[in-house]
Structures are given as structure tokens and as C-alpha cells.
Amino acid sequence: MKRKATAIWKGTGLEGSGSLSSPSGFFDNSPYSAKTRFENEDGTQGTNPEEMIAAAHAGCFNMALSFQIAGKDLKADELNTTATVTLEKGDAGFSITGILLDLKGKVSGMNEAQFKELAEAAKENCPVSKALSAVPITLKITFNA
């Protein structure tokens, strides 16, 4: 299986801009630039690579956790994960220094200890977590009984 996305960029790194597109249409000429990446904290002016990494990680993690739960013959009532990707400037330039997965979940018929165990397994084993293994990934869990 292969997935694609296309990035187009025009201009300098600081003043240029670009767009992102994907065959699914999810990114349909979505704008991105240094301004949307470094100056627009609320994300209303366009996307950035870190936001896309966050979306990919949250989605992959939830799917991996749902498979873990299904392995116990249960299904999730809801898995709500917010991924926060931290980008910081250091001596060698910008780096992604951490990812926080903030999970709120409810699974009827499952206890909190089992939910936490499965969530930790999903964090370690989802393909996006594996791809991002050079970055510290933290999992915060809220279990709604």
C-alpha cells in the first residue's frame, strides 16, 4: 500500500508559499507558508507539516487502539485523541522535540487498567508512532467509565 500527497512551493522559505494536495481531496490545495507554520498559532490561515503529523498520529493511534480493543471482543464507544506536536528552535535549527497524545476514551465492558494497558500498546505499535520513534511520545489517558 502506498499513499501520496503533493506539495507545491513558490518563492523563498521565509516569504514564499505553497499548497498541499492529496488524491482523496482531504488536502485540496491547502495553503501553507512560513507564516502559517511559525506565526499563526490557531491554524486559521493554513496548515503546516506539524499539524499534518499530528492528524496522522492521532488517527493512526485511535485506529490501532480500536484494533487492540477488538482483540478483547469489545468495541470503543468513543476514542478522542488530540495529538500535539512540539516544534522548537535549537542551535541546529528547528526540530520536533515531542508529541503528546491526549486520549479520552470510553469502552463499555472494559476497566480502566485494561484500557490503559491497551492504549500503551497502541502507542508503541501504531505505524506512525514507529515512524516517529526518534521523538519522545507521551500518552495522557482519561478513561470515562
PyMOL commands that set and color helices and strands:
alter all, ss='L'
color gray80, all
select helices_A, chain A and resi 34-38+49-70+112-125+127-131
alter helices_A, ss='H'
color red, helices_A
select strands_A, chain A and resi 6-10+17-21+30-33+78-90+93-106+137-143
alter strands_A, ss='S'
color yellow, strands_A
deselect
rebuild
show_as cartoon
